[in-house]
Amino acid sequence: MSSATFTLSAFSDEIADDLATQLKWLARLRVGHMELRAVDKVNVLRLSDDEVAAIRRACAEKGIGVACIGSPVGKSPLKDSIEPELANLERIFQIAEALGTRKVRIFSFYPPDTSSNAHYDQHLDEAIARLARMAELAARDGFTLCLENEKHIVGDTPERCLALLKGVNSPSLRFAWDPANFVQVGAARVTERHWPSLGPYVAHVHIKDAHLADGRVCAAGEGDGQVRELLIALRQAGYQGFLSLEPHLAIAGPSRGFSGPEGMIYAVAALRQLMADTGCVEQ
């Protein structure tokens, strides 16, 4: 059996808007890292240098690290020019550097028509070309882009995520597996069916679950996302990395989720119980 290490992180803006409350609860929950997406309702991309420096100081005081930058890069239409997104990525790299992480979450762009995903395959080549340019920038600057699967973007299903990762074929573009997002596009038994193909690309994991019947988000192990099976697969593969809690237990919107302190307490407890049940040791 391969040796695996699991480190807990959380989207801290799911706890509260203000940084002090975010960090207070992370410390109380013994979650030593945050996924930075927003502070005081300001998206990470829009933070000033002074605000980033203040976040760095506050995190250092509380002993909280930054696991990954939860950037919005790639949540933009394919019909728009790629140049602004490349500039956004450059800015995110500056922020990541300042906060001591080399991981940046990205997405794979909105097709022109999102009323159905039946035609998304025809946009794969264009999305691959864009992601390849982004991966080149990441390779140049020593960052890892973590491509998240998400509904309404080109990389929504396991099959399309694999096509994107294979098409770009860069060690600077890896995969951020989100079980709930797969469920919400109708992917059933996703770990069982798609871990063998997607597993080698996984460099980051988001922890939330959902029900196939209605897409409702729930805590890890309570839905159809096969989170238990995912943890076992990660352990057997010798995964070295983060399990980043993104519970969405109160609000599950297209641009943000929210759980509040009580929701995060519940989500952390559910994950830790599932880890204990599957022999996954928290670092």
Steps between C-alpha positions, in 0.01 A plus 500: 500500500634842404559764767255789474476829689181702527498862611173679566423837351179698461352774288512748785241736352245223553530573874466879500576804287764654725847354529522512879194277537619269224834447672348469847282209393769328297720505810218369720431219256870413473490556125845641431456630146259713305396514137491873431203605287369820657541728801232754598316397183797613287608228261863398529569634150395851609708517819759778513864442591434655842203268559706198399776605738246535782367150428853363509565659840169385646552143379851493646371622837242220511726233353274447198655425161354563156452170319381633166365816342133448416518721195211569260730474196330304224148582618458721197340453158690329219377777270700760694867571433744284696736792563317642805497155658873461443551835670275385786708184533819705521346700784390184678858370477619816676247446778585130530870582522436753776292250697739209465310258277580362154147370433232692313148374431366573149205411276450414133269775368131540426376385157273744311187297582472348848134397478622144439842333506416271207719706265795573732734257322521738204669756726774271631768607253451868574506440876814286465676776307416754772601271784826421323590870493421524870708189573794657318485799733477271801799296385701816445430627851501169687129471585256210476158571353227286655215462251168463681206318348193723506152507350434733205866508394675287238664277763180380667494123454779253581544424132546863401732569793719213384494630141617843620779363718621264227472769235714749691736226619696719740627422850404858584130421445363250750151414622297620800240227551164628628260211571187714540552685173520169315174386661331823398563427132354151539821299535422184699750268674764752398789371711432140408478578130749784450773483763715271282515762223492826699687387810850551357421869441361577847701756697223654710165385639192700594280343763127533455233249403164514323190297419439376147123530538493877536859627506468607864838548666579314822791410724761242400363148491134602512439512124580325173848644439678183618719705734572190709624317192698806395682511833586132471628550145710798610646303791584204282663728242722664763340842463705781652288808529196691616139412563342842469158538658251694287176390668242739344257391774311833522553656155612318185521767232688521168763741633510431874386262768434555866465274801550722805689382809244231589500363148878487491510328841263235367690459171838464672362239743343303213826497306708398799261215577518383138879521510508289817265245341724468192840501670599844372734662751486876537837669506 
